[in-house]
Amino acid sequence: MKNNKKKKSGLVQTLTRMCFGQNVAETSVLEEEQIQSPFHTVLRNIRESKLTMTGIAVFLFIFLCCVILPFFFPIDLGFQDPTQQNVRPGFSFMNVPKQLVNNAKQIDNGPVYGVGIDQDGNLYEWGNLTDKLKKLPKNMGKIEQVSAGQDHVLALNEDGEVFTWGYERLGLGRVPSEVEDLKDIKQIEAGYQTSLALTESGDVYFWGNESATDINTRKVEGKAEKIVSNPMTALCLTKDNEIICMANRETAFGAIPEEVQGRAVDVASTDKSGAALLEDGTVVVWGSNDYDIKKVPEEIQGHVTAISGGRNHLTALLDDGTAYSWGGNNNKQAKVPSSAKNLVSVTSGYYQNYGITTEGKVVTWGLKGYLMGTDALGRDIFSRLLTAGRMTMTIGAISVIISAIIGIVVGGLSGYYGGKVDMILMRLAEIVGALPFLPLAMILSAVLGNKVSDIGRICLIMVILGILSWPGLARLVRGQILAEREKEFVTAAKAMGIRESSIIFKHILPNVITVIIVNLTISFATCLLTESSLSFLGFGVTEPSPTWGNMLSGSQSSQVIGTYWWRWVFPSIALGLSTISINIIGDGLRDAIDPKSNER
């Protein structure tokens, strides 16, 4: 028996050498099975194509980012912030200079930049600075105090002189003559297009955009001890430990609780609320309750020594030298680091916080910058890009599914039955295929879009894309089934009495499914581009819901293209990489399924 097996094995090897040459290695059973399996052959061809594997890797990376990361970087569709508009990419907002980081005396900050002075009175700037902010006045001398506004800065030197630079319009370009003559200024306050100066005698001077900010300095004449400003008005702590709202009209800032009056020792303000520190170390907040800012943490009550307010959060300095922040935390401005210890002062502004320790060391927390910058409404492009990608890919995928169902059914019935059925269905496909796709989609979206909700509009776009893009797939399926229906396995299935619908979709269709997958892959990329085109033209998904198309729609002006390049570069890269990688995957699948296509 062993001899017979050896003879047979030797005969097989001899025939193999005669047919294929002397250097052909004998294949194992598993290798033979892999060679005989079309599926394994396709996988091997795909793995051997570096370009196809690169396309798969790029698309999977973009897809997973758009699916997973929005849970970690959520967006608020109603969010807008003019103080953060058109900010270039970078994380320099709190890059305190080395000369200041261990020798700080006082720090203040604007929306995207910071200013500070060291123990020797030297002034430093950092962050996203405009050209005008970089032009410091000459001969300022030793600086004792500095204050940063929206886009201008005030500085007070040891001789009581006030200097200003940055935004120059609306009266902010120079210090008024009556302020220049003062020699007893104790506090300066730069706000949103406003400037204020407080004297030792308790008088307040105001200049800047008087129409946008309601401030009446006569209400606190001769009794002001400290002032804080916000985009609407200013609050004043008087020498009698009372809080006064300096607005002429009634606002939420004017609803000051009675328990505050006569007991306040410090005052702070956010954009929509005011806060007072009482003599017993407790904090009282009034005004709007956005982000639950009125809910002062119980653990800090009775231990607060100073308070400071940002755009939507408050920070308290405690008697043990630590800090506590609460309120808005969308930019981690309320997340105090463990290194914030032994603090002697804290400053909060916009979305940043600065603490100075007893040794002069600077501790920072809050908004450092934006990975991809912001748009014209101050929204983070990175987080919107992720959500937009999920939206665009969802619309593209569902559209492809709709077109696949229609195309496979129509093409399968047409190719199998032929005759009148074929003629009717193919004429229908030609009619739909002859329709001008983009204009028709724009008309349907414009006519029906205003009558439905945002979700209904998104569903409408999916249906339009799906219904109008099936004819090509139907013709492809029809041609494939025409070739398959004459084969022996179809005749055998008919002889066994199998239903015709089962023959079409369970016996013939699996034999042509690979060609369909290739077509659907390329159609997916086409749907991404079509949806983006509709949204770009304003007939697709509308703001504030983001897609890659409507993100590009707001970047059509020459100013945006030349100056705010990040608003169109990143969405373009995401859309371009996605469509190119999908097309590469489709071409790779086609080549893997039909290797002879490379020879044509």
Residue, then its C-alpha position, 0 to 999 in steps of 0.5 A: m500500500k505504501n509503495n502504491k501511494k509513493k508511486k501515485s505521489g511520484l507520478v503526480q510530481t512528474l506530471t506537475r514538472m512536465c506541465f509547469g516546470q521543474n521549480v513548481a512547489e507542491t501545494s498543500v490541501l489548504e493552499e489548493e482550497q484557497i486557490q480554488s476559492p474566488f473569495h480568497t482570491v479576491l482578498r489576496n488580490i486586495r491585500e497585494s494592492k498597496l494603493t487599495m489598502t491605502g484607500i481602505a485605511v484612509f477611508l476607515f480612519i475618516f469614517l471611524c473619526c466621524v462616527i466615534l469622535p462626535f461623542f467626545f466633541p459634541i456640538d451645540l447647534g444653537f451656539q454662536d460666539p462673536t468673540q471667537q469668530n474667524v480664529r486661526p488654528g493653534f493652541s497659543f491662547m495661554n502660552v505665557p512667555k518664559q520670562l513671566v511664567n515664574n515672575a508674574k505680578q498680574i495677568d488679564n486676558g482677552p478672548v484669544y490672547g493674554v497680557g501680563i506684567d512681571q514683578d519689575g513692571n515689564l509688560y508681555e503679550w501672547g496668544n492670537l494677537t492682531d497686528k495692532l495689538k502687537k504695536l505697544p506704545k513707546n516709553m510706557g515706563k514701569i507698568e503697575q496694572v494691565s487690562a485686556g478687552q475684546d481687541h484692545v488693551l489698557a495699561l497703567n504705569e507707576d506715574g498714573e498714566v494710562f496707555t491704550w492700543g489695539y482696536e482704534r475705532l469708536g473712540l478707543g484709539r486714544v485716552p480722553s484728555e480728562v483721563e490723561d490729566l488724572k493722577d489718582i487712577k487706581q483701576i483700569e477696566a477694558g471691556y467689549q469695545t469699552s474702557l473705564a478708569l476708576t480714581e481713588s476719589g471714587d469717580v468712574y470715567f468711561w469712553g468707547n462704544e457708548s451705543a452698544t454698552d449701557i453705562n452711566t458713570r453718574k450713578v456711582e460718582g464719588k463712591a466707587e471702589k471696584i468696577v467690572s464690565n460685560p458686553m451689556t453694562a458694568l457693575c460697581l462695588t461701592k465704598d459702602n459695600e453695596i453693588i450698583c448696576m451702572a445701566n440706565r435701563e432695567t436689566a437682569f444685572g440690576a436685580i441685585p438681591e437685598e442680602v448683598q447690599g452692605r455686605a459685599v467685599d468683591v464683585a464679578s460678572t459674566d455675560k449674563s449674570g452678576a456675582a458678589l462675595l460677602e464678608d462671611g466668605t459666601v457667594v451670591v449670584w443673580g441674573s440669568n441661570d445659564y449653565d446652572i451658574k446660580k448654583v454655587p457649590e456648597e463646599i466653597q461657601g464660607h471659604v471664598t476670598a476673591i471671585s472673578g468671572g469669564r464669559n459663562h463661568l465663575t472662579a473663586l479663590l479659596d482661603d486655602g490657596t486653591a481655586y474652584s470654577w463652576g458654570g460653563n465648561n464647554n472649553k474646560q474653563a471650569k476644570v481646575p488643575s491639581s497644580a492650582k495651589n498656593l494661589v494669591s490671585v485668580t483672573s477669569g476672562y472669556y474662556q481662560n483662567y490664570g492663577i498666580t502662586t505665592e512664588g509668582k508662578v502662573v497656573t492656567w486652565g481653560l481654552k488654549g485654542y482650536l485645532m482647525g480654527t473657528d468659522a464666522l460665527g465663532r464655532d469650532i470647525f473641528s467638532r463641526l467637521l466631525t459631525a458634518g462627516r457623520m451627516t454626509m456619510t449617513i446621507g450618502a449611505i442611505s441614498v446608496i441603499i435606496s438606489a441599490i434596492i430599486g436598481i437590483v429589483v428593476g434590473g433583476l426582473s428586467g434581465y430575467y423575464g426580458g420581453k415586454v417587462d424588459m422593455i417597460l422597465m428599461r424605458l422607465a430607467e432611461i426616463v429617470g436617467a435622462l432627467p437633469f439630476l442636480p437641477l431636479a434635486m434642487i427644485l424638489s428640495a426648494v419646493l418641498g424643503n420649506k414645508v418640512s422640519d430639518i429632519g424631514r429635509i434630511c430624509l428628503i435629500m436621502v430619498i431624492l438621491g436614492i430615487l434618482s441614481w438607480p438607473g445605472l445600477a439597474r442596467l448593470v444588473r440586467g446585463q449580468i443576469l442576461a448572461e447568467r440566466e442561460k447557464e445550466f444551474v438556472t435550467a436545473a433550478k427551473a426543472m426542480g420547480i423553484r420559484e422564479s423570484s428565488i431563482i433571480f434573487k437567491h441563485i443568480l444574484p449571488n453570482v453577480i453580487t461582486v460586480i454590484i458591490v463595486n458599483l455601489t462603492i463608487s456610487f457612494a462616493t458620487c452620493l457624497l459629492t452630490e449631497s455636498s454640491l446640493s448643500f453647497l448651493g443651499f438646496g441640501v441640509t441647511e444651517p445650523s446642521p453641518t455637512w461638508g457641503n454647507m461648511l464650504s458654502g460659507s467660504q465662497s468670498s475672496q476674503v475667506i479664501g485668502t484670509y480665513w483659509w482654514r474655513w475651506v481647506f479642512p472640509s475640502i480635504a475631508l471631502g476630497l480624501s473620502t471620495i478619492s479613497i472610496n473610488i480607489i477602493g472601488d477600482g481595487l475591488r474591480d481589479a481584484i474580482d477581474p484581474k484581466s481588467n489590468e491587461r486591457 
